[in-house]
């Protein structure tokens, strides 16, 4: 299978994952503005071609798998083009920057024989896989409450090398897109339930400057605290922060009538642990959480559970509700982001 990667940010992680798969040959890397970084990555991972034209790669029959890691507003056009010609596509989260684009992608992936996946690599984490087994196996009894928290500090510094992350027209959301997409997916996947956001409080406490020190109108969330309910009334909370200085932790806690489960992982290396009920703590070593082996088997026809565009759309709708819902607030005020919020 000949693959091409679009994007040189998250694209670096995907190049490393792809190099671990003997079935994959990396044929090309697309960049948007940072050619020098593309040159460096191509040399490091022995990629024979770099190009600024991602759309050409999407249309090329020489590319079997297109990996899309560029900003969210680029996802829909590229993914739909690949699927329309019968190619395979793997798209980074969030699936798109709007629900409408995510719906178009999901429709394109709903055709017979379509091969499409979204990058929810935390499903490959052993601690979270064990948590799902306990939750779906009924070990906790009747569930009372679910709490998911994702803390990171990669945006704690005011200077940002990614101004697009602070533009809702490009990114769609801030911490909710960066971390909330994974948190919402973990909530759905671990509990086997569909959820609705009932309220959300978002904050952007950090004043931003760009790569050269220029002021950035930061109009996306750095912190979001969301309340949700499942169809059966089960309540949940999802808290995400990309400005938790000195703290990197992804966790899920499920309290039930027969015990409480807590699973936690380190975003730096994937290591983690699980405590379930009165049982002992089970530690899990570092893991790369490479999603490609499972994806390759699924694309080859195996019955592998791969998160698809329908999963990405479900998460996109939760993000949208948290950003635009009637009970969503920004820095304590009702309404949507404007430049005046900064």
C-alpha positions, 0 to 999 in steps of 0.5 A: 500500500502506497501512502501519502501524508498531508501536513508536517505538524502531526504528520511527523507522528504519522510518518513514524507510525507508518515506518513501523508497518511493513505493508506501507510505502510512504510515497509523498509528503505535502506541506502548506507553508513550511517547506523546510520542515517538509524537507527535513521530515522527508530526509528523516523518513526517506520520503521520495517526494514533497509537494505543496499540492495536497489536492493532487495527492488526493486525486492521484491513483498512485496513492492508495492511502491518504493521511490527512493531518492538515488543519481541520478546514482542509479535511473535507475536500481532501477526504471526499476526493479520495473516497470518490476515486475509491482510495482509502483515507485516514483523517486526524481529529477533529473530523472537520471544522464544522458539522456540515463538512463532517456530515459530507465526509460521513456521507462519502464514507457511507458508500459500499466499499469505502475505506475511511478512518479517523485518528482516535489512537487512545483506543489503542491504549491498554489502560483504556481498553481494560477500562472499556472491558470492565465498563461494558462487562457490567463489572461496576454494576449500575453506573452513576456518573462518568468523569473524563479529564484531559490536561495538557500544557502544550499551549500554556506558553502565550507564544503560539507557532500555530496561529490557525489553532486560534481561528474558529474558521480554520480550527472550529474549536480550541482545546475542544478540538485538540483534546475534547475530540479524544475525550468525547470519543473515549466517553462514547467508546468506553461506555457504549452510549451516545451522549448529549451536551447539556452545558459548557463553560469555555475560557481563554485565559492566555494572551497569545502572540504569534511566532514573531511576537505579533499579537494573535486574536485568540478566539478559541477555547483553552479550557472547556468544562462540559456536562452531558447526559446519555439517553438513559439519563446517566450524567457525565462531565468532560473537562479539557485544558491545553494550558495546565502548566506542568500537568499532562494526564488523560483519565476516565472515572466511572462510579457504579453501584458495585465499584468505581473504575479509574483509568489514567494515561500519560500523554507523553508516552502512553503509559498508564494504570487502571484501578477497578473496584476493590481490585489491585492497581494494574500498571501498563508500560509506555506504548506508541498507540500506533493505529495503523496495524488495525487500520491496515487489517480493516482496510484489507477486509478483516473484521477489525473495529476501526473508528470511522467517519460516523464516529468522527461525526458524532464527536463533531456534533458534541464539539459543536454543541459545546461551542454553539449550544444555548447553554455554552458560555465564553469567559463567563458570557453567553454567546459566540467568540468575537475579537472583542472577547480578547 
